[in-house]
Amino acid sequence: MTVLEWVRLGTGPTDRLEGDRSGRAQTVIVVLSIVLVLVALFSLTAGASDASAWDVMTGWIAQDGTADAALTARDRIIIYDIRLPRVVLGMLIGAALAVSGAVMQGLFRNPLADPGLVGVSSGASLGAITVIVLGTSVLAPLMSIFGLYALPLAAFLGGLGTTLLLYRVATRRGQTSVATMLLAGIALGAMAGAFSGILVYLADDRQLRDLTFWGLGSLAGATWTKIASAGPIILLALFASPFMARSLNALALGEATAHHLGIPVQRFKNVAIVVVAAATGASVAVSGGIGFVGIVVPHLLRLLIGPDHRYLLPASALLGACLLLLADAVSRTIVAPAELPIGIVTAAVGAPFFLWILLRRRGILDL
């Protein structure tokens, strides 16, 4: 629907423009908030422990500790020390990846932009792998200075460098070429993969085992320490994203129009790039490579509630958290008692969806 097709249905103060989906968007956000609570409870209670969702809730609510007696000591360890950090980290990472995808798609004005597809995640992985392999030797002084923040900081710098290079290559005279963006992303991802391969070759057996499983993406190593290291960076990026909604909406009309609307376009681009790099880098540092969340979630929501970033960004955070928790539950149960890397689950769902987007944009599928 074009701007000219947005006509008034009446003359009252409460009338909406035809095609206005703000009411639906608000409803979707409320529903997703409720679904996220239910999915989190399911993820907490599904597994080897027999503790029910009711036991978990009463254990938290009780003030005198009597209700917590319904949980055995083993159940409390499983739920509070293993599953709860995993759920919290999954929500943070799912929200971060989905919001990063939505911001990148708004920045490049194309629904195919995604941190995993255009090499940003590969750059962040390179930074993280550098710290993992060289942290006990060459980078030991820096590790002693930054401590547990060294890994997410390195991943952030790797993602930031890749994003800046991508934007510089793909944008010319204020216009971003989609083909150039995808090709440049492939090239930058390949370069980052080559350097990562060199570091993997230098890794010892213990580091190699960790890197192999980490590269496929997993929440299995979730701890409160990891949340303390990556959580603040992710939360800052998430809290900053709603303030970018107005600028992203204006940018959708073109950079010249956004400038005339009073948007400091170049400054906003710099802020958006930093936010995407921070959220993606911190996520990759603690979970490894988890792809396609950033492209699937915003595109689904855009079809449902429209492109208004005032609603698209918070809805993306909620749906991204829900989907990643569900993918994690599948990865823990589908091959139990073993565990399937979560990156395989998201790729199995996201890759066909990405192919569908490409075919639909070319008009091969009329859906």
C-alpha positions, 0 to 999 in steps of 0.5 A: 500500500502506497502513501496515497492509498492511506485515506481517512475512513471518517472524520472523528478524532478516533478514526484510523488511517486505512492500513494502520496496524498500530492496534494489531501491533500493540495486541501482538506485543501483549500476546508475545509478552504472555507467550514469552513467560509461558515459554520460559516456564516450559524451558525451565521445567522441561527435562530430566527433573520432575519439577513442575511449573507450579513448583517453580512458581511457588518456590519463587513466590513463597516468603517462608521457604515452605513451598520451596520444599516441593523441590528436591535439592537436585531439582533446585540445582538443576532449575536455579543453577543450570536451567535458569541461567540458560533461560535468561541467556537465551532470552537476552541472545534471542532478543539481541539477534532479532533486534540487530536484524531489524536495525540492520534491515532498517539501516540498509532498507532491505529485509535480507540484511542480517548479522549472520548473512553479511559477515558481522557474526563471522567478524565477531566470532573471529574476535572471540576465537582470538581471545579463546586461543591467544588469551593465555599467551599473547593476549594474557596482559589484556586478559588480566586487565579486562577479565571476564569482559575480554571475550565479549569486548573482543567479539564486539570489536570484531563485529564493529570492524566488519560492520563498518567495512560492510557499510563502507563497501556497500554504500555509495552516495548515500545509496546501499546496493543490496547485491554489493552488500550480500557479496561484500558480506560473503567476502568479509565472512570468508576472510574472517573464516580464514583467519579463524581457521588459522587460529583454530589450527594453532589451538590445542586439543582442549581449545579445539574441542571447545571451539568446535562445539562453540562454533555451532552455537549452544546455550549449554555453557550458560552460567551467571558469570557469562550473563554478568559479562555479556548481559550488560552489553546486550541490555544497553543495546536493547535499551538503546534500540527504541530510541532509534525507531523514529530515525529508522522510520524516517530513513525508510523514506530515503536519506535525503527525506530523513535529513529534511525531517531533522534526522542527523543521518550520518550520526544515526548510522554510526550509532546504529552500527555500534548498537548492532555490533555490540549486541551481535558481538556479545551474543556470539561471545557467549553462545557461538554462531546462531544464525537466521534469528535476525532475518526470520523474526523481523520479516515475520513481524513486518508481514504481520504488524507492518514496518513501523519500528516503534512496534517492530523493535520491541516485538522482535525482541520478544519473538526472538527470545521466544524462538530461541528458547523454543529452539533450545528446548528442541536441541535439548530433547530431540536427541536426549540425553545428548544435546544438539547444537542450537545453531543447527536447529535455527539453521534448519528452520531459517535457511528454508525461510530465507530461500522462501524470501528470495523466491518471493521477492523475485516473484517466483512464489506469489504468496 
